[in-house]
Structure formats: C-alpha cells, structure tokens
Amino acid sequence: MEKKLIVGNIGMMFGMAHLEGALNYEGAEVAAICDCNPETLRKAGEKYNIPEDKWVTDYHDIVNNPEINVVSVAIPDQQHKQVCCKLLAAGKNVLCEKPLALTREDVEEIVKAAEASTGKFMVGQICRFTPAFEKAKEIIESGEIGELYFVESEYAHDYMHIVENKDGSAHWRADPNRHGVIGGGCHAVDLLRWLAGDPVEVFAYGTHKLLPTVSYDDATIAIMKFDDNLAGKVFVSTGCKRDYTMRTVIYGTKGTIICDNTSPTMTLFTTDENGDTQEPKIIELEVNNHNAVKEFEVFADEILNDKPVSTSAIEGAKTVEVCRAIVESAETGKIVKPNYNF
Ligand SMILES: NC(=O)c1ccc[n+]([C@@H]2O[C@H](COP(=O)([O-])OP(=O)(O)OC[C@H]3O[C@@H](n4cnc5c(N)ncnc54)[C@H](O)[C@@H]3O)[C@@H](O)[C@H]2O)c1
C-alpha cells in the first residue's frame, strides 16, 4: 500500500501557510490542527473547513497521536526546541519554522534530537523555495555568471505593529534573544549561505532608532568573508519605512544577478567572449515569497522517497550561528568566526 502522509499542524497564524501546503498535497491528509488560543484555532478551522473533531488546543494530542506522521511547527521561536524535541522523540517527521531556535543550546538540542530520531526534520527556510532565488541558484550553478566574488542580500520588514501585544505586555518578538537579525535576518543570511557557502568571518554595526519597545538594534549591517576570495554583505532592518523586501545582488566574474522576493522580474547581466557586458536580460518570475506549497512538496518527497533533507537541522543551525555571530560582532565591535561544529 502506498505510504500516506497524515499531518498535524501546530500554530495557526503563519502556520496557516503550512496548512495550505499540506491541504494542497494530494498524498496528504490533515488529521489535526492545533493552537493554544481557541479563537485562533476556530478561525483557522472554519477558514479551511477542517472538521471540529480535528481541532486541538494542546500540542501533546498531536505528539501522542500514533496516526500522525508529519507535523508542522509554527509557534513562537522560543518554543521550537521543546515542541520539536518531543515530536522527534515520538518519531514524527517535523517541519519547523525558521529560525531553528534562538540560543546555541536550543539549536544543539534540536540537532541532536533530529539525529537521534527515526523521523526526518526540515527547517522552513522559505527563501530556498522563492522563485527568484531558485532561479538565481540555477543561473549560478550553470556557470553563466562565472565565479562569485561578492553577494549581498537584505531583510527589510517593518515590525512596528508586530512587536507589541495589544494589552501592552511584552511580545515574544521583543525578547532580546529574538534579535531582528536572528528572527528575520536569518532569511537573508540563509539565502547567502545557500548561494555562496558558509562565511568564515563576520563583522557588524547596529543602530537603534525605530522600534522603541525592543531593546535590540533595529538595523544591522554585516560584512562577511567566505573562503575562496568571496565577500558578502547582509543588511537587516526591522523598523524600515518601506514595503517588505529582500533585495539581493549576486556579482560574478562573468555577470550579475539583481533580484528580490517581491518583484515579478529579475535582471541578469552577462558578458560576451571579450568580457564586455551585454544588454541586461529581464526574466519574468512568479511572485511567491512564502512558497509553503513547494516547501511541503519537497519535504513530502524527501519523506516518501527516503531522501536526505535538503534544508536539514544542521542547515538551520548554521544559519542561526551566522546570525548569532553578527549580533555578537555588533555588540563587541570585534570580528567573529561562526562555530559550525554541531
Ligand atoms: N517563514 C516566514 O517568512 C515566517 C513569517 C512569519 C512567521 N514565521 C515564523 O513562524 C512562527 C510563528 O510565527 P507567527 O507569526 O505565526 O506568530 P504569532 O504569534 O502570530 O502566532 C503564533 C501562534 O501560535 C500559537 N501558539 C503559541 N504557543 C503555542 C503552543 N505551545 N501550542 C499551540 N499553539 C501555540 C499562538 O496562540 C498563536 O496563534 C515563528 O517561528 C516565526 O518566526 C515565519
């Protein structure tokens, strides 16, 4: 009999994107949705026509349900470790939102739990499924722009309305451990790691002018050195006065790619045999900056065909490590070498 994915979804805010991914996948059946806030759970259940007997407010009901073999986790970052480790110990295949976790200790625990589990683990670094960035990766790997020598990306997203609770209490996004570079900037860092490899050194400056309710810098600029004569830059602003974007430029010895995750086109410069720059090519793209459908399809394929997970716990761990190195550098004024020893 063909193996079927029986899915549980924990967290029904951004987690609704994961739910859509599962509902869209022919070989999957949603067995339970969970949110500890009954009102949020009801809204999601009604929106997606999930029968009420599949609504649960305690995620342990998913951990302990032997039928469920895939679980998506989209709850505050501080809880990723606790919930993922229980799910992995129960042998579930787990898709966990980014960032993997906020502290080195939590990251290491998830990596260990993923290694020990009979289930597979994917961290939801969604930029790897964004059409513009997938296309950029394909062009780089084709050799069309030659060898990379500089890569830059940014994460610009105004958090003004998502760092405070309506009752004035501290929001989980305002936790100092949830620095904007780790929580949001991890998208740009992960993108550069995916396209260009692991930076060996980072140096950063931060400023704080826009988000009075958080204690961490709301803008950070980091430069980084990769092996192989390659440099990079990441800019993170969580208070910016502009539309959300991840502007990205990839410079190679034979060409340049200019793209982002919110535009319907990307620009590709190439050179002729004399090294002269040609007229730019404008490439049309689907705009899909939260491609949870593709993310679920890829994870399902990895589970059903027993393939290694491309966006594994180690990948998530390395991305958090670079982000943590950036925060440390901005705080100490020193160059920091990420420690990839997990
Ligand atoms: N990939 C992306 O671009 C992207 C975008 C937004 C959020 N995220 C990530 O998704 C996760 C959730 O973010 P969000 O924006 O939905 O946060 P949110 O605070 O808006 O919603 C979190 C939901 O989880 C529920 N919840 C909290 N603890 C729970 C528990 N123990 N059991 C069950 N439900 C619980 C809350 O009631 C709430 O409905 C975070 O890790 C965040 O970093 C990723």
The ligand as an SDF file (V2000), in Angstrom:
LIG
                    3D

 44 48  0  0  0  0  0  0  0  0999 V2000
    8.8670   31.9860    7.0290 N   0  0  0  0  0  0  0  0  0  0  0  0
    8.4040   33.1960    7.2630 C   0  0  0  0  0  0  0  0  0  0  0  0
    8.5380   34.0940    6.4460 O   0  0  0  0  0  0  0  0  0  0  0  0
    7.7140   33.4700    8.5600 C   0  0  0  0  0  0  0  0  0  0  0  0
    6.7870   34.5050    8.6710 C   0  0  0  0  0  0  0  0  0  0  0  0
    6.1580   34.7010    9.8930 C   0  0  0  0  0  0  0  0  0  0  0  0
    6.4720   33.8940   10.9790 C   0  0  0  0  0  0  0  0  0  0  0  0
    7.3940   32.9070   10.8370 N   0  0  0  0  0  0  0  0  0  0  0  0
    7.7260   32.0280   11.9790 C   0  0  0  0  0  0  0  0  0  0  0  0
    6.5780   31.2570   12.2730 O   0  0  0  0  0  0  0  0  0  0  0  0
    6.4790   31.0440   13.6840 C   0  0  0  0  0  0  0  0  0  0  0  0
    5.1290   31.5920   14.1840 C   0  0  0  0  0  0  0  0  0  0  0  0
    5.0740   32.9650   13.8960 O   0  0  0  0  0  0  0  0  0  0  0  0
    3.6650   33.7340   13.8070 P   0  0  0  0  0  0  0  0  0  0  0  0
    3.9140   34.9810   13.0460 O   0  0  0  0  0  0  0  0  0  0  0  0
    2.5990   32.8090   13.3530 O   0  0  0  0  0  0  0  0  0  0  0  0
    3.4530   34.0720   15.3510 O   0  0  0  0  0  0  0  0  0  0  0  0
    2.1000   34.5300   16.0650 P   0  0  0  0  0  0  0  0  0  0  0  0
    2.4690   34.9600   17.4270 O   0  0  0  0  0  0  0  0  0  0  0  0
    1.3520   35.4620   15.1790 O   0  0  0  0  0  0  0  0  0  0  0  0
    1.2610   33.1800   16.1340 O   0  0  0  0  0  0  0  0  0  0  0  0
    1.7090   32.0770   16.8560 C   0  0  0  0  0  0  0  0  0  0  0  0
    0.5020   31.1790   17.1290 C   0  0  0  0  0  0  0  0  0  0  0  0
    0.9620   30.0440   17.8490 O   0  0  0  0  0  0  0  0  0  0  0  0
    0.0730   29.8080   18.9280 C   0  0  0  0  0  0  0  0  0  0  0  0
    0.8390   29.1080   19.9670 N   0  0  0  0  0  0  0  0  0  0  0  0
    1.7960   29.6230   20.7830 C   0  0  0  0  0  0  0  0  0  0  0  0
    2.2830   28.6670   21.5740 N   0  0  0  0  0  0  0  0  0  0  0  0
    1.6280   27.5180   21.2730 C   0  0  0  0  0  0  0  0  0  0  0  0
    1.6760   26.1890   21.7650 C   0  0  0  0  0  0  0  0  0  0  0  0
    2.5420   25.8310   22.7170 N   0  0  0  0  0  0  0  0  0  0  0  0
    0.8260   25.2750   21.2540 N   0  0  0  0  0  0  0  0  0  0  0  0
   -0.0460   25.6120   20.2890 C   0  0  0  0  0  0  0  0  0  0  0  0
   -0.1480   26.8710   19.7760 N   0  0  0  0  0  0  0  0  0  0  0  0
    0.6950   27.7920   20.2580 C   0  0  0  0  0  0  0  0  0  0  0  0
   -0.4210   31.1630   19.3350 C   0  0  0  0  0  0  0  0  0  0  0  0
   -1.6660   31.0930   20.0120 O   0  0  0  0  0  0  0  0  0  0  0  0
   -0.5580   31.8640   18.0050 C   0  0  0  0  0  0  0  0  0  0  0  0
   -1.8190   31.6920   17.4110 O   0  0  0  0  0  0  0  0  0  0  0  0
    7.6880   31.7250   14.2850 C   0  0  0  0  0  0  0  0  0  0  0  0
    8.7180   30.7750   14.3980 O   0  0  0  0  0  0  0  0  0  0  0  0
    8.0770   32.7780   13.2470 C   0  0  0  0  0  0  0  0  0  0  0  0
    9.4370   33.1230   13.3180 O   0  0  0  0  0  0  0  0  0  0  0  0
    7.9980   32.6790    9.6490 C   0  0  0  0  0  0  0  0  0  0  0  0
  1  2  1  0
  2  3  2  0
  2  4  1  0
  4  5  1  0
  4 44  2  0
  5  6  2  0
  6  7  1  0
  7  8  2  0
  8  9  1  0
  8 44  1  0
  9 10  1  0
  9 42  1  0
 10 11  1  0
 11 12  1  0
 11 40  1  0
 12 13  1  0
 13 14  1  0
 14 15  2  0
 14 16  1  0
 14 17  1  0
 17 18  1  0
 18 19  2  0
 18 20  1  0
 18 21  1  0
 21 22  1  0
 22 23  1  0
 23 24  1  0
 23 38  1  0
 24 25  1  0
 25 26  1  0
 25 36  1  0
 26 27  1  0
 26 35  1  0
 27 28  2  0
 28 29  1  0
 29 30  1  0
 29 35  2  0
 30 31  1  0
 30 32  2  0
 32 33  1  0
 33 34  2  0
 34 35  1  0
 36 37  1  0
 36 38  1  0
 38 39  1  0
 40 41  1  0
 40 42  1  0
 42 43  1  0
M  CHG  2   8   1  16  -1
M  END
$$$$
